[in-house]
Amino acid sequence: MTTRYNLGYVWTISLVAAMGGLLFGYDWVVIGGAKPFFEKSFGLTSAFEIGWANSCALVGCLVGSMITGALSDRFGRKKLLIAAALLFAGSSVLTGWAGSFPAFVTWRIAGGVAIGMASSLSPMYIAEVAPAHLRGRLVAVNQLTIVIGILAAQIVNWIIAARLPFLDAIDVEAERAAWNVAYGWRWMFTAVTVPSVLFFAGALFVPESPRWLHASGARARARRVLARIGGEAYAAAESAEIERTLVQRNGGSSEWKALLEPRVRAIVLIGVTLAVLQQWSGINSIFNYAEEIFRSAGYGIGDIMFNIVITGTINLVFTLVAIGLIDRIGRRTLMLAGCAAIGVSHLLLGGAYAAGLKGLPVLVLTLCSLGAYALSLAPVTWVLIAEIFPNRVRGAAVSVAVSALWVACFILTFAFPLLQRTAGIAATFWIYAAICFAGFFFVRARVPETKGRSLEQIESDLGL
């Protein structure tokens, strides 16, 4: 019997959850355009201060991802989505209107907690409500909203910094720059309040994850959610599979203790390595330090802001391509192609800088790296992290993997100014290239293909 899915309902609740990704993307990248202005506003000059200003939010990301596993297992995915939306709204306003650098750092860290929560919750929730044949593209939609958030931040930054109509009367570039130092960067951060409120309103109406409801003993509620997704027969079959996996709790051992089981530990290690690879591929350095990277290539501030918008557009286009491919050609193929393509692009980009090339060649190679990343490591890593862990430990395992991602991202972001000043920008990109090539061989040796399999079938295939 063919299951008739309520696709409108599935897509709606998935898109609401994916709003967390949009806020994650905006809040994460907005600092790239605000950077030259708040640095002058707070008088930041040393590599340490600049690195800390750009990476402090990652401390919050780590905290948010670490606490989300335990809290979402106790209180449910839905309540934590609501809490993340409120935290996004509050921290964005308070960051934008911080009166001192310590206050700015404090509220950036608070915003980072919201990012860490959303980065764990949104893909996990979507994976737990999505039918198997749609799960890859639905979880990848979360990456699409991250990309839309990134592009939105880049466009807002560009408009505020260079295109606000009332600034047309300011003829002197220095006066326009002074306005951006005093006020422009503050509105860049504050703008995220609007989608935060929309996310909060939507999260109030989505159902709780049926897999969390089963794990919490609310089987009747879980069946109702599953029935609304795919009908009564689908609900009965899914409930039976979920119950079968949940009873395999190793004699009732805790979720965190179960992570130490040899077979589970091996899968967690794969998830952690993929998370670190996604970050150490180097792409987030381009997002967070775009102003410095393009300035090194000879661009002025107006062209830099426009180039940043171009990078966001390329990111969006290739993410849309990835959504169309991920359930057709599979996760593993995309990851292998992406590691190789990013590695080659970084290798050539480092060569361009070493040869002293300026302008278009650097922009084109940067866009090649971003396009390859958006097609592969960016969406597929989140899909794999959301689906390879067994039901009984998913909350804790996703928390561990995402925490590793944010630790890796902190190291990457904090280290970039230091690497650039000590080894040079060319050598920095060659280091990223070497990491991507190493990632290619890891994926080929250890990462399984999961397309078209239910979460319970993946668990069985992995011997868990």
C-alpha positions in Angstrom: 0.0 0.0 0.0 1.4 3.4 -1.0 1.6 5.9 1.8 0.0 9.3 1.0 2.0 11.9 2.9 0.6 15.2 4.0 3.4 17.1 2.3 2.0 20.5 3.0 2.1 19.8 6.7 5.5 18.2 6.6 7.0 21.1 4.7 5.4 23.7 6.9 6.6 22.4 10.2 10.1 21.7 8.7 10.3 25.3 7.4 9.3 26.7 10.8 12.0 24.7 12.5 14.4 25.8 9.7 13.8 29.4 10.7 16.3 28.6 13.5 18.8 28.1 10.6 18.0 31.4 9.1 18.7 33.2 12.4 21.8 31.1 12.9 23.1 32.2 9.4 22.3 35.9 9.9 23.6 36.2 13.4 26.7 34.3 12.5 27.7 36.3 9.4 26.4 39.8 10.3 29.7 40.5 12.1 31.6 40.2 8.8 30.1 43.4 7.5 29.9 45.2 10.8 33.5 44.4 11.6 35.4 47.5 10.2 32.9 49.8 12.0 32.6 48.3 15.5 36.3 47.8 15.6 36.7 51.6 15.2 33.8 52.3 17.5 35.5 50.3 20.3 39.1 51.1 19.3 40.2 47.6 18.6 43.7 47.3 17.1 45.5 44.1 18.3 45.2 40.8 16.5 44.0 39.3 19.8 41.2 41.9 20.3 40.1 41.5 16.7 40.2 37.7 16.9 38.2 37.7 20.2 35.6 40.1 18.9 35.0 37.8 15.9 35.1 34.5 17.7 33.6 35.3 21.2 30.1 34.3 19.9 31.6 30.8 19.4 32.0 30.4 23.2 28.2 30.8 23.4 27.7 28.4 20.4 29.6 25.8 22.3 27.6 26.3 25.4 24.3 26.3 23.5 25.2 23.1 21.7 26.4 21.4 24.9 23.2 22.1 26.9 20.8 21.4 24.1 21.1 17.7 24.1 20.2 17.3 27.8 17.6 20.0 27.8 15.8 18.9 24.6 15.7 15.3 25.9 14.2 16.5 29.2 11.8 19.3 28.0 11.3 18.4 24.3 12.5 19.9 21.0 9.7 22.4 20.7 10.2 24.2 24.0 13.9 24.6 23.2 13.1 26.0 19.7 10.9 28.6 21.4 13.6 29.5 23.9 16.2 29.9 21.1 13.9 32.3 19.3 13.5 34.5 22.4 17.3 34.5 23.0 18.0 35.5 19.4 15.6 38.5 19.6 17.0 39.8 22.9 20.7 39.3 22.3 20.6 40.9 18.8 19.2 44.2 20.2 21.5 44.2 23.2 24.5 43.5 21.0 23.7 46.2 18.6 23.3 48.8 21.3 26.1 47.8 23.6 27.8 50.7 25.2 31.2 49.1 25.7 33.3 46.3 24.3 32.8 44.0 27.3 29.0 44.5 27.0 29.3 43.7 23.2 31.2 40.5 24.0 28.7 39.5 26.6 25.7 39.8 24.3 27.5 38.3 21.4 28.2 35.2 23.6 24.5 35.2 24.5 23.6 35.3 20.8 26.1 32.5 20.3 24.1 30.3 22.8 21.0 30.8 20.6 23.1 29.8 17.5 24.4 26.7 19.3 20.9 25.7 20.3 19.4 26.3 16.8 22.3 24.5 15.1 21.5 21.3 17.1 17.7 21.6 17.4 16.6 22.5 13.9 18.2 19.7 11.9 17.4 17.2 14.6 13.8 18.1 14.8 13.4 18.0 11.0 15.1 14.6 10.8 12.7 13.3 13.4 9.5 14.4 11.7 10.5 13.9 8.0 9.6 10.7 6.0 12.7 8.8 5.0 12.5 9.6 1.2 12.3 13.4 2.0 14.7 13.6 5.0 17.8 14.6 3.1 16.3 17.5 1.2 14.2 18.6 4.3 17.3 18.7 6.6 19.2 20.4 3.7 16.4 23.0 3.7 17.7 24.0 7.1 21.1 24.7 5.4 19.2 26.6 2.8 17.7 28.9 5.4 21.2 29.3 7.0 22.4 30.4 3.6 19.4 32.8 3.2 20.2 34.2 6.6 23.8 34.7 5.5 22.8 36.4 2.3 20.2 38.5 4.2 22.9 39.7 6.6 25.2 40.5 3.7 22.5 42.5 1.9 21.5 44.3 5.0 25.1 45.2 5.8 25.6 46.5 2.2 22.4 48.6 2.3 23.2 50.1 5.7 26.9 50.7 5.0 26.6 52.1 1.5 23.0 52.4 0.2 20.7 54.0 2.8 18.7 56.7 0.9 19.0 59.3 3.6 22.8 59.1 3.5 22.8 60.2 -0.1 23.0 63.8 1.2 26.4 63.0 2.8 28.9 63.8 0.1 32.0 63.2 2.0 33.0 59.6 2.4 34.5 60.2 5.8 31.2 61.5 7.1 29.4 58.4 5.8 32.0 56.2 7.4 31.6 58.1 10.7 27.8 57.4 10.7 28.5 53.7 10.1 31.0 53.7 13.0 28.5 55.4 15.3 25.2 53.8 14.2 25.4 51.7 11.1 26.9 48.5 12.7 24.3 48.7 15.5 21.4 48.4 13.1 23.1 45.5 11.3 22.8 43.5 14.5 19.4 44.8 15.5 17.7 43.8 12.2 17.6 40.1 13.2 14.9 40.9 15.7 12.2 40.7 13.0 12.8 37.1 11.9 13.3 36.2 15.5 9.8 37.2 16.4 8.4 35.3 13.3 10.4 32.2 14.4 8.9 32.5 17.9 5.4 32.8 16.6 5.8 29.8 14.3 7.4 27.6 16.9 4.4 28.0 19.2 2.3 26.0 16.6 4.6 23.2 15.5 4.0 19.7 17.0 6.5 18.1 19.3 8.9 15.5 17.7 7.1 12.1 17.6 10.3 10.3 18.4 10.8 12.5 21.5 7.2 11.8 22.5 7.8 8.1 22.1 11.0 8.2 24.2 9.0 10.2 26.9 6.2 7.7 27.0 3.6 9.9 25.2 2.8 7.2 22.6 -0.7 8.4 21.8 0.5 11.9 21.1 3.3 10.6 18.9 0.9 8.4 16.9 -1.3 11.5 16.3 1.6 13.5 14.9 2.8 10.6 12.7 -0.8 10.0 11.5 -1.0 13.6 10.5 2.2 13.2 8.5 1.4 10.0 6.7 -1.9 8.5 7.8 -2.8 5.7 10.3 -0.9 2.9 8.6 2.3 5.0 8.4 1.9 6.0 12.1 1.5 2.3 13.2 4.5 1.2 11.2 6.8 4.1 12.3 5.7 3.7 16.0 6.5 0.0 15.9 10.0 0.8 14.5 10.6 3.6 17.0 9.6 1.4 19.9 11.8 -1.4 18.7 14.9 0.8 18.7 14.1 2.5 22.0 13.9 -0.7 24.0 17.5 -1.4 23.0 18.8 0.8 25.8 21.5 -1.6 27.0 19.7 -2.5 30.2 18.4 1.0 30.8 21.8 2.8 30.7 21.7 6.6 30.4 21.9 8.2 27.1 25.3 9.8 27.9 26.7 6.5 29.2 25.5 4.8 26.1 27.7 7.1 24.0 30.7 5.1 25.4 29.5 1.8 24.0 32.2 0.8 21.3 29.8 0.7 18.4 28.1 4.0 19.3 31.4 5.6 20.1 32.7 4.8 16.6 29.7 6.5 15.0 30.0 9.5 17.3 33.6 9.8 16.2 32.5 9.9 12.5 30.0 12.7 13.4 32.6 14.7 15.3 35.2 14.3 12.5 32.7 15.5 9.9 31.8 18.5 12.0 35.5 19.5 12.4 36.1 18.9 8.7 33.2 21.2 7.8 34.8 24.0 9.8 38.5 23.5 9.1 37.8 23.4 5.4 38.3 27.2 5.9 35.1 28.6 4.4 33.9 30.4 7.5 37.1 32.4 7.5 36.0 33.8 4.2 32.6 34.7 5.7 33.9 36.2 8.9 37.0 37.9 7.4 35.7 38.8 4.0 36.6 42.4 4.4 40.2 41.6 5.1 40.4 38.9 2.4 39.1 41.2 -0.3 41.0 44.2 0.9 44.2 42.0 0.5 43.1 41.4 -3.1 43.0 45.2 -3.8 39.3 46.0 -3.4 38.0 49.2 -1.8 35.2 49.2 0.8 32.3 49.7 -1.7 33.5 46.8 -3.8 34.2 44.7 -0.8 30.6 45.0 0.4 29.3 44.2 -3.1 31.6 41.2 -3.4 30.3 39.9 0.0 26.8 40.0 -1.5 28.0 38.0 -4.5 29.5 35.4 -2.2 26.2 35.0 -0.5 24.3 34.7 -3.8 26.7 31.9 -5.0 26.2 30.2 -1.6 22.4 30.3 -2.1 22.4 29.1 -5.7 24.6 26.1 -5.0 22.7 25.2 -1.8 19.5 25.0 -4.0 21.4 22.7 -6.3 22.5 20.5 -3.3 18.8 20.2 -2.2 17.9 18.8 -5.6 20.8 16.3 -5.6 21.2 15.1 -2.0 18.3 12.5 -2.1 19.2 11.5 -5.7 23.0 11.0 -5.8 23.5 10.6 -2.1 25.4 12.1 0.8 28.7 10.3 0.3 29.2 11.3 -3.4 28.6 15.0 -2.6 31.0 14.9 0.3 33.8 13.3 -1.7 33.3 15.8 -4.6 33.1 18.7 -2.3 36.3 17.9 -0.3 38.3 17.5 -3.6 36.9 20.7 -5.2 37.4 22.9 -2.1 40.9 21.6 -1.7 41.8 22.4 -5.3 40.2 25.9 -5.1 42.1 26.7 -1.9 45.3 25.5 -3.4 44.9 27.8 -6.4 43.7 30.7 -4.2 46.8 30.4 -2.1 48.8 30.4 -5.4 47.0 33.5 -6.5 47.9 35.4 -3.3 51.5 34.1 -3.5 51.8 35.4 -7.1 50.5 38.8 -6.0 47.4 38.6 -8.2 44.6 41.1 -7.4 41.0 41.6 -8.2 39.0 39.2 -10.4 41.2 36.0 -10.1 40.9 36.1 -6.3 37.2 36.7 -6.4 36.6 33.9 -8.9 38.6 31.4 -6.9 36.9 32.4 -3.7 33.5 31.9 -5.4 34.6 28.4 -6.6 35.5 27.4 -3.0 32.2 28.8 -1.7 30.2 27.0 -4.5 31.8 23.7 -3.8 31.2 24.1 0.0 27.6 25.0 -0.5 27.0 22.0 -2.7 28.6 19.5 -0.3 30.1 20.0 3.2 27.7 22.8 4.2 24.4 20.9 3.8 25.5 17.3 3.9 27.4 17.5 7.2 24.2 18.7 9.0 22.1 15.9 7.3 24.6 13.2 8.3 24.8 14.5 11.9 21.0 14.5 12.1 20.6 11.0 10.8 23.5 8.6 11.6 22.9 8.4 15.4 20.5 5.9 17.0 17.2 7.1 18.5 18.2 6.2 22.0 21.2 8.6 22.0 20.4 11.1 19.3 20.0 14.1 21.5 23.3 13.5 23.3 25.2 12.4 20.2 24.1 15.4 18.1 25.1 17.7 21.0 28.6 16.2 21.1 29.0 16.5 17.3 27.7 20.1 17.1 29.8 21.0 20.2 32.9 19.7 18.3 31.8 21.8 15.3 31.7 25.0 17.4 35.1 24.2 19.1 36.6 23.8 15.6 34.9 27.0 14.4 36.3 28.9 17.4 39.8 27.7 16.7 39.4 28.5 13.0 38.0 32.0 13.5 40.3 33.0 16.3 43.4 31.7 14.5 42.8 33.3 11.1 44.3 36.8 12.0 47.2 35.1 13.7 47.9 32.8 10.7 47.5 35.6 8.3 50.1 37.7 10.1 52.6 35.0 10.8 52.4 32.5 7.9 50.7 34.8 5.3 47.4 34.5 3.6 48.7 32.2 0.9 50.0 29.6 3.3 46.8 29.9 5.3 44.7 28.7 2.3 47.2 26.0 1.6 46.7 24.7 5.1 42.9 24.6 4.5 43.5 22.8 1.2 45.6 20.0 3.0 42.7 19.6 5.5 40.2 19.2 2.7 42.3 16.5 1.0 42.7 14.6 4.2 38.9 14.9 4.6 38.4 13.3 1.2 40.2 10.1 2.3 38.4 10.0 5.6 35.0 10.2 3.9 35.9 7.5 1.4 37.0 5.2 4.2 34.5 5.8 7.0 31.3 7.6 6.0 28.3 5.4 5.0 25.6 6.2 2.5 22.3 6.9 4.1 20.0 8.1 1.4 16.5 6.6 1.2 16.8 4.8 4.6 14.6 5.5 7.6 16.4 6.5 10.8 15.7 3.1 12.2 17.0 1.3 9.1 20.2 3.4 9.3 20.6 2.3 12.9 20.2 -1.3 12.0 22.6 -1.0 9.0 25.3 0.4 11.3 24.8 -2.5 13.8 23.4 -0.3 16.5 
